[in-house]
Every structure is written in structure tokens, then in C-alpha cells.
Amino acid sequence: MKIAVWILGDQLDQKQAALQSCSHLDNVPVIFIESLHHVQARPYHRQKLVLVWSAMRHFAEELRRLKYAVTYKIAEDFTAPLQEWIKINQITELRVMTPNDRPFTHMIQNLELPCKITLIPNNHFLWSQAEFTDWAKARKRLLMEDFYREGRRRFQILMEQDKPLGGQWNLDKENRQPPKGKLNTPSAQWFEPDEITLDVITKVNSLSVATYGEVESFGWGINHTQALQVLDWFIEHRLKHFGPYQDAMVTGEETMWHALLSPYLNIGLLRPIDVIQAAQQAYQQQQLPLNSVEGFIRQVLGWREYMHGIYHYVDADYPDKNWFNHTQPLPEFFWTGKTKMNCLHQVLKQVQKTGYAHHIQRLMVLSNFALIAGLSPQEVENWFHAAFIDAYDWVMQTNVIGMGLFADGGILASKPYAASANYINKMSDYCKSCVYNYKERTGENACPFNFFYWNFLERHRDKLQNQGRMSFILKNLDKMSPQELHSIREQSQAWHKYSRK
């Protein structure tokens, strides 16, 4: 009997479950495969391809130094190289850590290989799928806040016995400050590409398949050591002031005080417990502000774990949800960044350049616009999946379909995150340099966020009436004249007709 391991591009961790299951064996055959067919599913960001393929190649070298029998294949698909490798090495059992993405799991289960395939339960999250299901099935509501508190108790993070440190579970109210004056943001930790990465950049630039974004400025870490450096840099230079301005958006400030750790967490270069414990240790040893530390830990221990759990808990038709029946096509400017709306232009050009935008740029600019403009949830999710360096099926289904677009009707979020230009003006400086007036709802200078917002509320008033605090907001429609509401409807319709030209 000969056991071997297939390592996927988002499982680049020596402690990953399939490798761990073979820790008692010597010279375990391991295979990595760069599949050209797999990257044709959508026009992925070039920096995403470089990150994953370079990290795979670096991890393969790491395992070779640890005496694994590593094979690295670059092929059209997965099946042919797997079949050949299995036969040559006389492998009787192929072990794979269960993928986070359900479509990839189904693909593996349907492979026709000349040996047994064993899926080893994924260990890249604090909560297993079974543990999340046990938590969820006994509850009438699946609120992230409830889940987060249970996680704090279970893993004893920022706790004094059974009570939260400071007496409060959530300090988010202290973390919503708008940007004021000179913020003096710290620099980010970037890296010069090494020879392996430069080779991958050359390969990505030569691909004949459709891709997106720029690759020239690639500076992401590509191994565990560099990922740890980014974590240490965040703890030392950014965590102290992370909290207050984590929702703020400033022109030219691509990363603010954000951690930039999600790409590394999502491919296995960092483990969530190590990130959480590093932040907690910094709080204990350096007396960092609790609101900053708690706000950051909530993103990893709360939001990330919750989104992964929900993804595997909901029904298989979740990706097709469209509660508002929104069908407008995705505007071309999502791909080009060419739009007169400065907030969208700034964020989209940033995504083109780096493959990254922080959570408020994603939620309250990109997703907010898509929601109130009535864009197809499936087209929007596909764009997010293609455009972001940390995007995977499990990430974007719940974050876009659920959180951003409320297309699941409230399975995940308590209310739609819809807002007019007033929010963007409050939390950013984007409106100051925009051709549109953030105060106007109709007319030539009216910001599209305004007429789309009010049109969205009017069109879906019946559905929104019982969602969260929406009934209070909906009463503002009664204060608007029939003539203004008619103008809002007409301007919304005209914008869509013009944008298709």
C-alpha cells in the first residue's frame, strides 16, 4: 500500500490535514498541479494568479527540503497528470485535504483515477463544518454576533473567565470614526519578487486566457516566513490605531491601518489561531487599545469563521439567490474603472492595481452601488471572485450574495447595507473631488448613489418594511413629493439605458 498527497493551491501549510495524516510515513509522494483550464473559469486578477502559483512553487521547495518526494506539474487540467503520476509511483491511496470550495470538492469526487481518493477533513479553520452545524441547527437565528461570542468563550480569547475583557463583547461603536485631518498612516509591508515569483509573473503575462488587473506592482508575500513578517508588521505598526479608522476611506490611502492578512490566511500561509493569539498577546504585553484589538480579532475569529460556516451550512442553491429579483447587467466600468463617480473610480482603480480593497470599500462602495442600482447578484459575485486577491467561492458567496447584496433575503444579514452618498461623504474624502453633488437627489449633478438609493427603497418598500430598522428609514419616502419620486424613477432608468451604450 502506497499513500500519497495532492496539495491544492489554497492549502500551503505544513500542518494541513492531508500532510498531517501521513506524518508517520517517510518519503511521502506529494504532487502540486498548476491547471491552466482551472484559471479559465473567470478572468482572474493577475496578482491572484501570481500569488497562488508562486506560493505553490515556494511551498513545493519547502517540502523538498523536508524530504518529501515532490512532483510539480504544469498542465492543462488535473486529471491527466494525476493519472500518470499515480501509475508511475504505484500509488494505492491519494489523500487530499477537503477543499473549502464546494465545486472543487465535487470535482475531486468525480475524478476517474486508478486509486482510492480519501478526503481528509479540512483543518484551516477553528470551527469544523460539523461543529458549526451543531451550533447553527439549534438556533432560530444565525447572527454573527452570537457566533462570535460563542467563539470567544470556546477559545478563551479576550476573556476574564466567562466575561469579556472590559465588560463589552463588541466595541464597534468606537471604531467608526470618519477621516479627519492628516492621519499619518503607516507604510505597508511589501516584498521584492524573487526569481521564482518573477518567473511566474512572466508566465501570467504570457497567458492566452482572459485575465484582469495589473501585475507590475506585485509585492505580496509568497511563503510562510513573509506572511509572518506581514503579521508582525501589522502588530507592531498598525494594530494600535486599527480600530478607530477601520471604516474610513481616503484617496491615495490603499491600506490605511488594515492588516492585509486575508490573502495569506486564505491559502494556508497563516493559521487563524496564530493570528488571533498574536493580537491577544500584543494587547496583554503592550497595553494596546482594546477597541482596536477586539475589532481586529472579531474579523478573524468572528466574521471569517462565520462566513465559512454559513457557506457550508446553507442549501446548494444559495449562489442563485436573488431576493429582490435584480437583473441589471454589470456595468463595464467595474472592469475598467472608468466612471465619473469618484468613489467607485478610486476603489476600482485600486483593485486593478493591487487586487485589494478593505472591507468598507467592498461593502459600502462596490456592493452598496450594486445593490441599490439593481445589478444581478450573480454577475456581481462573479466579478468579486475574479477581481480580488483573497477571493474564493466560500468567501464571495456569503460576503456578496448575503452580506453585500442581501440576495438571500436575510439568512446572513439583519438588514440590507444600502446607503446614499451621505454615508460615503461622511466616511471618505471621495465626494470632494467628484463631478456629482452628494447632496442632490435628482438633476444633472445628482449623485447616482442618491437617486438609486431612494429608487431602491421605493421599489422594494413592501419587502423592506420588516427588515431590521428599515421601517424608520422608509418613512422618509412619505416626506417626498410624487413629482420627486417620479424624477428619481426616471433618472434611475435613464442611467441604466445610458450605461449600456
LUMLO-796906 format. One record per residue (C-alpha): residue number from 1; residue in three letters; x negated, y negated, z negated. Coordinates in steps of 0.1 Angstrom, whole numbers, plus 5000, padded with zeros to 4 digits. Each point is the difference from the previous one (the first is absolute). Layout:
N
 resi resn east north   up
  NUM  Ala    X     Y    Z
...
! end
This chain:
501
 resi resn east north   up
    1  Met 5000  5000 5000
    2  Lys 4986  4966 5010
    3  Ile 5016  4968 4987
    4  Ala 4994  4966 5018
    5  Val 5013  4964 4995
    6  Trp 5013  4975 5025
    7  Ile 4996  4964 4987
    8  Leu 5023  4973 5014
    9  Gly 4991  4964 5005
   10  Asp 5018  4988 4969
   11  Gln 4986  5027 4977
   12  Leu 4964  4989 4997
   13  Asp 4993  5009 4964
   14  Gln 4978  5027 4985
   15  Lys 5027  5006 4974
   16  Gln 5028  5005 5025
   17  Ala 5021  5031 4994
   18  Ala 4989  5022 5029
   19  Leu 4963  4996 4993
   20  Gln 5006  5005 4963
   21  Ser 5018  5033 5007
   22  Cys 4968  5012 5015
   23  Ser 4976  4987 4974
   24  His 4990  5035 4989
   25  Leu 4989  5009 5035
   26  Asp 4966  4994 5017
   27  Asn 4995  4985 5035
   28  Val 5037  4994 5006
   29  Pro 5007  4992 5037
   30  Val 5015  4966 5003
   31  Ile 5014  4984 5032
   32  Phe 5008  4963 5009
   33  Ile 5018  4992 5032
   34  Glu 5003  4966 5017
   35  Ser 5031  5005 5022
   36  Leu 5004  4976 5029
   37  His 5036  5012 5005
   38  His 5009  4991 4964
   39  Val 4991  4964 5004
   40  Gln 5023  4995 5029
   41  Ala 5031  5001 4979
   42  Arg 4999  4962 4999
   43  Pro 4975  4972 5008
   44  Tyr 4981  5002 4967
   45  His 4978  4972 4988
   46  Arg 4964  5005 5012
   47  Gln 4987  4994 4965
   48  Lys 5023  5027 4986
   49  Leu 4985  5025 5025
   50  Val 4965  4989 4992
   51  Leu 5006  5003 4962
   52  Val 5014  5035 5002
   53  Trp 4976  5014 5026
   54  Ser 4969  4985 4984
   55  Ala 5011  5011 4965
   56  Met 5006  5035 5013
   57  Arg 4965  5001 5016
   58  His 4984  4987 4968
   59  Phe 5019  5025 4978
   60  Ala 4990  5028 5023
   61  Glu 4963  4990 4995
   62  Glu 5006  4999 4963
   63  Leu 5014  5035 4999
   64  Arg 4971  5013 5022
   65  Arg 4976  4987 4973
   66  Leu 5021  5020 4974
   67  Lys 4993  5032 5021
   68  Tyr 5035  5003 5016
   69  Ala 4999  5016 5035
   70  Val 5015  4969 5017
   71  Thr 5013  5000 5036
   72  Tyr 5010  4966 5015
   73  Lys 5021  5000 5032
   74  Ile 5011  4972 5023
   75  Ala 5028  5014 5021
   76  Glu 5033  4993 5018
   77  Asp 5021  5017 4973
   78  Phe 4997  5021 4969
   79  Thr 5010  5035 5012
   80  Ala 4972  5009 5025
   81  Pro 4970  4991 4977
   82  Leu 5017  5017 4971
   83  Gln 5006  5032 5019
   84  Glu 4964  5002 5013
   85  Trp 4985  4992 4966
   86  Ile 5021  5026 4982
   87  Lys 4990  5027 5025
   88  Ile 4963  4992 5000
   89  Asn 4998  4999 4962
   90  Gln 5024  5030 4995
   91  Ile 5022  4980 4977
   92  Thr 5029  5018 4984
   93  Glu 5015  4971 4980
   94  Leu 5001  4963 5008
   95  Arg 5007  4978 4970
   96  Val 5013  4964 5005
   97  Met 5010  4975 4973
   98  Thr 5036  4993 5007
   99  Pro 5002  4968 5020
  100  Asn 5017  4969 4985
  101  Asp 5019  4995 5032
  102  Arg 5029  5024 5007
  103  Pro 4996  5000 5038
  104  Phe 4964  5011 4997
  105  Thr 5010  5028 4975
  106  His 5025  5013 5025
  107  Met 4974  4999 5028
  108  Ile 4976  5021 4979
  109  Gln 5028  5025 4991
  110  Asn 5008  5005 5037
  111  Leu 4964  5005 5012
  112  Glu 4993  5034 5016
  113  Leu 4967  5011 4985
  114  Pro 4984  5034 4997
  115  Cys 4998  4999 4962
  116  Lys 5022  4992 4970
  117  Ile 5006  4963 4992
  118  Thr 5003  4990 4964
  119  Leu 5011  4966 4989
  120  Ile 4985  4990 4967
  121  Pro 5022  4975 4980
  122  Asn 4987  4964 5005
  123  Asn 4981  4986 4969
  124  His 4995  4964 5012
  125  Phe 5028  4986 4979
  126  Leu 5006  4999 4963
  127  Trp 5035  5014 5004
  128  Ser 5005  5032 5020
  129  Gln 5031  5003 5022
  130  Ala 5015  5025 4976
  131  Glu 4995  4976 4970
  132  Phe 5015  4971 5018
  133  Thr 5030  5021 5010
  134  Asp 5005  5011 4964
  135  Trp 5000  4964 4990
  136  Ala 5023  4988 5028
  137  Lys 5027  5027 5000
  138  Ala 5011  4993 4965
  139  Arg 5005  4963 5006
  140  Lys 5029  4979 5014
  141  Arg 4977  4973 5013
  142  Leu 4964  5003 5013
  143  Leu 4986  4966 4989
  144  Met 4963  4995 5003
  145  Glu 4999  4982 4966
  146  Asp 5014  5031 4983
  147  Phe 4975  5022 5018
  148  Tyr 4971  4976 4992
  149  Arg 5008  5001 4963
  150  Glu 5001  5038 5000
  151  Gly 4966  5000 5017
  152  Arg 4986  4976 4974
  153  Arg 5011  5024 4972
  154  Arg 4990  5032 5018
  155  Phe 4964  4988 5007
  156  Gln 4997  4977 4970
  157  Ile 4991  4969 5020
  158  Leu 5001  4966 4982
  159  Met 5018  5016 4971
  160  Glu 5000  4998 4962
  161  Gln 5014  5034 4992
  162  Asp 5035  4999 5016
  163  Lys 5001  4962 5004
  164  Pro 4986  4979 5029
  165  Leu 4970  4978 4991
  166  Gly 5011  4964 4994
  167  Gly 5036  5012 4994
  168  Gln 5012  4997 5036
  169  Trp 4999  5026 5028
  170  Asn 5000  4975 5028
  171  Leu 4983  4966 5001
  172  Asp 5010  4992 5036
  173  Lys 5015  4966 4990
  174  Glu 4965  4988 4993
  175  Asn 4988  5011 5034
  176  Arg 5020  4979 5024
  177  Gln 4982  4967 5000
  178  Pro 5000  4981 5033
  179  Pro 4966  4989 5013
  180  Lys 4990  4966 4987
  181  Gly 4969  4979 5008
  182  Lys 4966  5017 5005
  183  Leu 5002  5036 4990
  184  Asn 4963  5010 5002
  185  Thr 5007  5035 5011
  186  Pro 4971  5025 4997
  187  Ser 4985  5016 5031
  188  Ala 5009  5035 5010
  189  Gln 4977  5030 5000
  190  Trp 4993  5010 5036
  191  Phe 4973  5021 5016
  192  Glu 4978  5000 5031
  193  Pro 5008  5030 5022
  194  Asp 4974  5027 5000
  195  Glu 4989  5021 5030
  196  Ile 5028  5025 4996
  197  Thr 5026  4972 4998
  198  Leu 4985  4982 5030
  199  Asp 5003  5032 5020
  200  Val 5037  5003 4990
  201  Ile 5006  4964 5009
  202  Thr 4985  5007 5035
  203  Lys 5023  5030 5003
  204  Val 5031  4981 4990
  205  Asn 4992  4972 5024
  206  Ser 4997  5025 5028
  207  Leu 5033  5018 4994
  208  Ser 5024  5001 5029
  209  Val 5031  5002 4978
  210  Ala 5019  4970 4987
  211  Thr 4986  4984 4969
  212  Tyr 5006  4967 4981
  213  Gly 4980  4974 4982
  214  Glu 4963  4989 4999
  215  Val 4971  5021 4988
  216  Glu 4971  4976 5002
  217  Ser 5003  4988 4964
  218  Phe 5002  5036 4985
  219  Gly 4986  4999 4965
  220  Trp 5019  5026 4980
  221  Gly 4983  5026 4979
  222  Ile 4997  5034 5015
  223  Asn 4990  5023 4971
  224  His 5006  5006 4963
  225  Thr 4970  4980 4989
  226  Gln 5011  4969 5019
  227  Ala 5036  5004 4989
  228  Leu 4988  5000 4964
  229  Gln 4981  4968 5007
  230  Val 5032  4984 5012
  231  Leu 5017  5011 4968
  232  Asp 4972  4987 4979
  233  Trp 5000  4967 5019
  234  Phe 5037  4996 4994
  235  Ile 4997  5008 4963
  236  Glu 4971  4975 4996
  237  His 5010  4971 5022
  238  Arg 5037  5002 5007
  239  Leu 5021  5019 4974
  240  Lys 4998  4971 4974
  241  His 5019  4977 5023
  242  Phe 5019  5025 5020
  243  Gly 5033  4996 4982
  244  Pro 5012  4964 5003
  245  Tyr 4995  4996 5037
  246  Gln 5006  5035 5013
  247  Asp 5031  4988 5018
  248  Ala 4984  4968 5014
  249  Met 4991  4996 5037
  250  Val 4974  4975 5013
  251  Thr 4988  4992 5035
  252  Gly 4965  5014 5005
  253  Glu 5002  5021 4968
  254  Glu 5003  5035 5013
  255  Thr 4995  5019 4968
  256  Met 5004  4975 4971
  257  Trp 4994  5020 4967
  258  His 5014  5033 5014
  259  Ala 4982  5032 4995
  260  Leu 4998  5014 5036
  261  Leu 5000  5035 4986
  262  Ser 5030  5015 5018
  263  Pro 4981  5012 5031
  264  Tyr 4976  5019 4978
  265  Leu 5026  5015 4977
  266  Asn 5021  5011 5030
  267  Ile 4971  5020 5016
  268  Gly 4987  5015 4968
  269  Leu 4968  4979 4995
  270  Leu 5014  4989 4967
  271  Arg 5023  5018 4976
  272  Pro 5029  4981 4983
  273  Ile 4991  5010 4965
  274  Asp 4965  4987 5004
  275  Val 5013  4966 5012
  276  Ile 5026  4997 4972
  277  Gln 4975  5010 4973
  278  Ala 4974  4975 5013
  279  Ala 5025  4972 4997
  280  Gln 5011  5011 4965
  281  Gln 4964  5003 4989
  282  Ala 4993  4965 5013
  283  Tyr 5029  4987 4980
  284  Gln 4988  5017 4968
  285  Gln 4963  4990 5004
  286  Gln 5002  4965 5016
  287  Gln 5033  4988 4985
  288  Leu 5014  4992 5034
  289  Pro 5035  4985 5003
  290  Leu 5026  5026 4994
  291  Asn 5023  4986 5027
  292  Ser 4973  5005 5027
  293  Val 4991  5035 4988
  294  Glu 5036  5012 4996
  295  Gly 5010  4985 5034
  296  Phe 4972  5019 5017
  297  Ile 5006  5033 4982
  298  Arg 5037  4998 5008
  299  Gln 4991  4999 5038
  300  Val 4981  5033 4997
  301  Leu 5016  5019 4971
  302  Gly 5035  4987 5008
  303  Trp 5005  4989 5036
  304  Arg 4977  5024 5018
  305  Glu 5010  5031 4981
  306  Tyr 5037  4990 5002
  307  Met 4999  4995 5038
  308  His 4982  5034 5005
  309  Gly 5025  5017 4978
  310  Ile 5031  4985 5017
  311  Tyr 4986  5009 5034
  312  His 5000  5036 4992
  313  Tyr 5033  4999 4980
  314  Val 5023  4984 5026
  315  Asp 5017  5019 5028
  316  Ala 4983  5007 5033
  317  Asp 5022  4974 5018
  318  Tyr 4986  4971 4979
  319  Pro 4978  4987 5028
  320  Asp 5032  4995 5021
  321  Lys 5019  4979 4974
  322  Asn 5014  4968 5012
  323  Trp 5026  4988 4975
  324  Phe 5005  4966 5016
  325  Asn 5001  5015 5036
  326  His 4972  4976 5011
  327  Thr 4990  5006 5036
  328  Gln 4981  4969 5012
  329  Pro 4967  5011 5017
  330  Leu 4966  4991 4984
  331  Pro 4988  4967 5015
  332  Glu 4968  5001 5020
  333  Phe 4983  4975 4976
  334  Phe 4997  5027 4974
  335  Trp 4973  5015 5022
  336  Thr 4985  4967 5013
  337  Gly 5005  4976 4971
  338  Lys 5011  4974 5024
  339  Thr 5029  4982 4983
  340  Lys 5007  4964 4989
  341  Met 5011  5012 4965
  342  Asn 4967  4993 4982
  343  Cys 5006  5025 4972
  344  Leu 5005  5028 5024
  345  His 4971  4988 5022
  346  Gln 4976  4999 4970
  347  Val 5009  5034 4987
  348  Leu 5001  5017 5034
  349  Lys 4966  4986 5011
  350  Gln 4986  5012 4967
  351  Val 5013  5035 5005
  352  Gln 4986  5000 5035
  353  Lys 4966  4990 4986
  354  Thr 4998  5023 4970
  355  Gly 5029  5025 5000
  356  Tyr 5009  4986 4966
  357  Ala 5025  4976 4983
  358  His 5009  4999 4964
  359  His 5034  5012 4987
  360  Ile 5018  4967 5000
  361  Gln 4989  4992 5035
  362  Arg 5014  5034 5010
  363  Leu 5032  4998 4980
  364  Met 5010  4963 5001
  365  Val 4987  4989 5034
  366  Leu 4999  5030 5023
  367  Ser 5027  5022 4985
  368  Asn 5022  4971 4990
  369  Phe 5000  4986 5035
  370  Ala 5008  5035 5015
  371  Leu 5028  5005 4975
  372  Ile 5018  4966 5005
  373  Ala 4994  5000 5037
  374  Gly 5017  5034 5003
  375  Leu 4971  5019 5015
  376  Ser 5002  5037 5005
  377  Pro 4986  5017 4968
  378  Gln 4984  5028 5020
  379  Glu 4982  4976 5023
  380  Val 4988  4979 4971
  381  Glu 4988  5031 4981
  382  Asn 4981  5013 5030
  383  Trp 4982  4966 5003
  384  Phe 4990  5000 4963
  385  His 4988  5036 5004
  386  Ala 4979  4990 5030
  387  Ala 4987  4967 4988
  388  Phe 4988  5005 4964
  389  Ile 4968  5017 4990
  390  Asp 5016  5016 4969
  391  Ala 5031  5012 5019
  392  Tyr 5013  5036 4999
  393  Asp 5034  5016 5004
  394  Trp 5005  5003 4962
  395  Val 4989  4963 4996
  396  Met 5021  4983 5026
  397  Gln 5032  5020 5000
  398  Thr 5008  4990 4964
  399  Asn 4984  4965 5001
  400  Val 5015  4989 5033
  401  Ile 5033  5020 5004
  402  Gly 5008  4997 4963
  403  Met 4983  4970 4983
  404  Gly 4995  4977 5029
  405  Leu 5031  5004 5021
  406  Phe 5025  5015 4975
  407  Ala 5009  5024 5028
  408  Asp 5006  5028 4975
  409  Gly 5029  4980 4985
  410  Gly 4984  4998 4965
  411  Ile 4985  5034 4993
  412  Leu 4967  4983 4992
  413  Ala 5005  4963 4994
  414  Ser 5027  4983 4979
  415  Lys 5006  4973 5026
  416  Pro 4988  4988 5034
  417  Tyr 4968  4979 4999
  418  Ala 5015  4973 5022
  419  Ala 4989  4964 4997
  420  Ser 5001  4967 5019
  421  Ala 4971  4978 5008
  422  Asn 5002  4985 4966
  423  Tyr 4984  5030 4984
  424  Ile 4971  4999 5025
  425  Asn 4995  4963 4995
  426  Lys 4999  5006 4962
  427  Met 4975  5029 5001
  428  Ser 4977  4988 5028
  429  Asp 4986  4971 5019
  430  Tyr 5012  5014 5034
  431  Cys 5029  4976 5004
  432  Lys 4978  4969 4998
  433  Ser 4984  5008 5034
  434  Cys 5032  5013 5018
  435  Val 5019  4984 5028
  436  Tyr 5032  5010 4983
  437  Asn 5016  4983 4970
  438  Tyr 5004  5023 4971
  439  Lys 5029  4979 4987
  440  Glu 5022  5001 5031
  441  Arg 5025  5028 5006
  442  Thr 5011  4990 5035
  443  Gly 4987  4979 5029
  444  Glu 4969  4999 5021
  445  Asn 4976  4997 4971
  446  Ala 5018  5025 4977
  447  Cys 4978  5028 4987
  448  Pro 5013  5034 5014
  449  Phe 4996  5014 4965
  450  Asn 5029  4977 4990
  451  Phe 5026  5006 5027
  452  Phe 4992  5038 5000
  453  Tyr 5003  5001 4962
  454  Trp 5034  4985 4999
  455  Asn 5012  5019 5030
  456  Phe 4988  5032 4983
  457  Leu 5020  4992 4969
  458  Glu 5031  4991 5019
  459  Arg 4999  5030 5023
  460  His 4996  5025 4971
  461  Arg 5019  4982 4973
  462  Asp 5023  5030 4993
  463  Lys 4971  5024 4996
  464  Leu 4979  4976 4980
  465  Gln 5027  4990 4975
  466  Asn 4992  5028 4976
  467  Gln 4962  5001 5004
  468  Gly 4980  4988 4970
  469  Arg 5003  4962 4995
  470  Met 5012  4994 5036
  471  Ser 5035  4990 4991
  472  Phe 4987  4968 4984
  473  Ile 4980  4991 5031
  474  Leu 5029  5008 5024
  475  Lys 5022  4973 4983
  476  Asn 4978  4975 5017
  477  Leu 5016  5010 5033
  478  Asp 5033  4985 4987
  479  Lys 4983  4967 4997
  480  Met 4991  4999 5037
  481  Ser 5023  4986 5026
  482  Pro 5015  5022 5028
  483  Gln 4981  4978 5024
  484  Glu 4966  5006 4984
  485  Leu 5006  5038 4998
  486  His 5010  5000 5036
  487  Ser 4968  4981 5009
  488  Ile 4979  5025 4979
  489  Arg 5016  5029 5019
  490  Glu 4994  4984 5034
  491  Gln 4964  4991 4992
  492  Ser 4993  5035 4988
  493  Gln 5014  5016 5031
  494  Ala 4982  4975 5023
  495  Trp 4966  5007 4983
  496  His 5003  5037 5008
  497  Lys 5010  4994 5036
  498  Tyr 4971  4975 5005
  499  Ser 4975  5023 4983
  500  Arg 5006  5028 5025
  501  Lys 4991  4978 5029
! end
